[in-house]
Amino acid sequence: MHFSKTYSQLLLTLPQELQDNAIEYRQATINLELQLKKLINKVVLELSSLGLSPAVLHDLLHSCEQGDINGKGKERQVGERPDDGGLVAQISEAGPSRQATKAVYEFVEDGGRIEPRLRLWVSTASIEDDAATASGSSVGAESDDDPRVAIFLDKPESKPPSPDSDNVRTEELLLVSKPVAQKGQSLVWSLQKKSGPIFGSGNAWDSLVGAADSDDSLETLAHPVELVRKQVPRPPVGSREIIIPLTSDTAFFQLLQGALQSLTVHLDTVKAGFIHNLQDLSTIISKTARPRSSVSHSFKPASSFSDPSSISAGHLMPKSLVHHSMDTKSDLYAWREIFQLYIDSEVFESLSERSRGERSLDETERRLSEFAERVSNRGLGDSRGLKLKESREALEKFLQLNLLILNLKKFQYANSEAARKILKKHAKRTALPIPSPFKRLDIPASTLSGFMGVIPDSSKAVVLAREKSYHDTLSLLPTTTASLPHILVQAIGETLIPIIPHIDDYSCLICTSIAFKPIRLTCGHLFCVRCLVKMQKRGQDHCPCCRAPSVLKANRANVDWALLNFMQDWFPVESEEKLRQNEREAAKEELEELGLGDSRCIIM
Amino acid sequence: MAALPKRIIKETERLNKEAPDGITAEPHEDNLRYFDVTIKGPGGSPFEGGTFKLELFLPEDYPMAPPKVRFLTKIYHPNIDRLGRICLDILKDKWSPALQIRTVLLSIQALLSSPNPDDPLATDVAKHYKENEKEAIAQSQEWTRKYAVAG
């Protein structure tokens, strides 16, 4: 896999306690890549020893698909593909009418292990012919006529019994449902290289639609993620079924599955470390961005004024917060600005209605560095903005956590690329098609988890009962992988951002500035005193939010003292400003009511 | 002229940044309370395909008082008269200071989708709509083609 390089970069940004684990992990992935490549070679060897070289396999798998497309296996003519050279042509000649020898590459789940295997149908006519010549022993390799057929026919059963009993035995042996069973019973996954109409266009979602159409709706509900579940194509009557378990291929998929599972475990560690760091950071920011009550001795948020008019501009002394003249420092306003910049930057996910969702790697990187730039341009990164040393360290840590998410995104991309490449290599070398669940590794992992494998029994009860273990064991991509950056971005949004109350949550709906002094109407809606006074003067009684007649009866008893104190505590500057503005406006109105409007000079 | 209230500045910014679908509203440079508005005829309505021009003015006591809105493009609609005046409750007695330019324009867009001949302003158009709706709709479409399609 090719992500060693990306991974090295990621290592640099990890907190120390995560690095050891990460180094181990990196070593493991390098080994993994080698092992997977070796196993592909083994699969090729194993298949060749069965007479199933890539060329032969390609034809077999392809013939099945063609049979599907045509609806009948026999429509394909021998001469259709001149470069065919061998097996299929051979068999079509041997079998007089139902010549189709088909193969399906499928996956069985066995106690949580994924076992790929090949299911072949050979027309009985040709078997008998061959059996006659080969007389039941391993003649295959030497058979000059068609060695390949002979060999793989030789494998599962030496003597060809009647097709029916053979089917039954195979079924018992391998715990699969009878392929020629009735419609709707067989739930074997058929994995096709290219998809015929029944398989959908190869796009997983198309297949899902197909499955939903043809399957019982209950089953579809129970397995929303099974995309290519489908019946095995009905083999031609009079053909014999052979199932070949693929040992090396099983090893390949198990190794890959194991690797992906250990990736989950590893990412869980990273996640846990991230959350831990985030909580630390949250504590530090809470300590450095303190409200007025904790830095000024003159202000007590719990104190209740008996008369709201006793609160006037200048009464609040927020200067101690913005300037240095106070006993304890707070970086409340700097942090508020930093978080506002962060929210506006929409680094990882777009919040706009038109393009909601996770951003691309490049876009994320660009936005993250833009955010960092803006912070430092405004002097928020140094002692001009952040007065406390702890704040500056916390900002550094905050940026590091964001960088970690970015690198995780890169890492995840590299991972899915690597998995995709190794599967592509697998398909190319063996001619076995890429199992469709792997085709699109960038889709959410939860969708992938159910893809791989077979439900051995068609009975619905069993299906439902198995559902759970099925998901646990067969998930090739861990469910948390795809969305980990998203989860971490959410965690930042939920842990850090709410530390500092946002002005928008305390604004008056009418004037859009802070609702100071806050009046709570009897209907429960909150506005600033100034806007309500204006409404009362106009005789407007209906609450702007709910139209309840609650405006005119509001009086000083409606002052929300708890909120008023909270606002003075967390928004001292805004509260003060609003208070001044209210007073100016009220004075002007009073003058106007006396007939002395505007600032025009009055000449007596 | 007094300084523009914070609320109007905020509303203008947001209209500029993310206008609702099919709606534009731009303030005049010399009078930031006066807006040039366009509304696209909603799909499925007799006004589909047309782009209607309106003017919107925020009075001194906005948002205590509703904005004044008027169609500039001729339109055959039972609730809009020859002068472009609009019969819409939230522009009159049902105004609330919690409403905004955005919500007003969306309401007008909705009015184009569902003409209400039972509460008419243009009585002749409303009568037409009530007596022969098919013909009246055809008339609205005709006017849309004639007056609201550029070029």
Interface residues (C-beta under 8 A of the other chain):
Chain A: S352 E353 L509 I510 C511 T512 S513 C531 K534 M535 R538 Q540 H542 P544 C545 R547
Chain B: P5 K6 R7 K10 E18 P63 M64 S96 P97 A98 L99
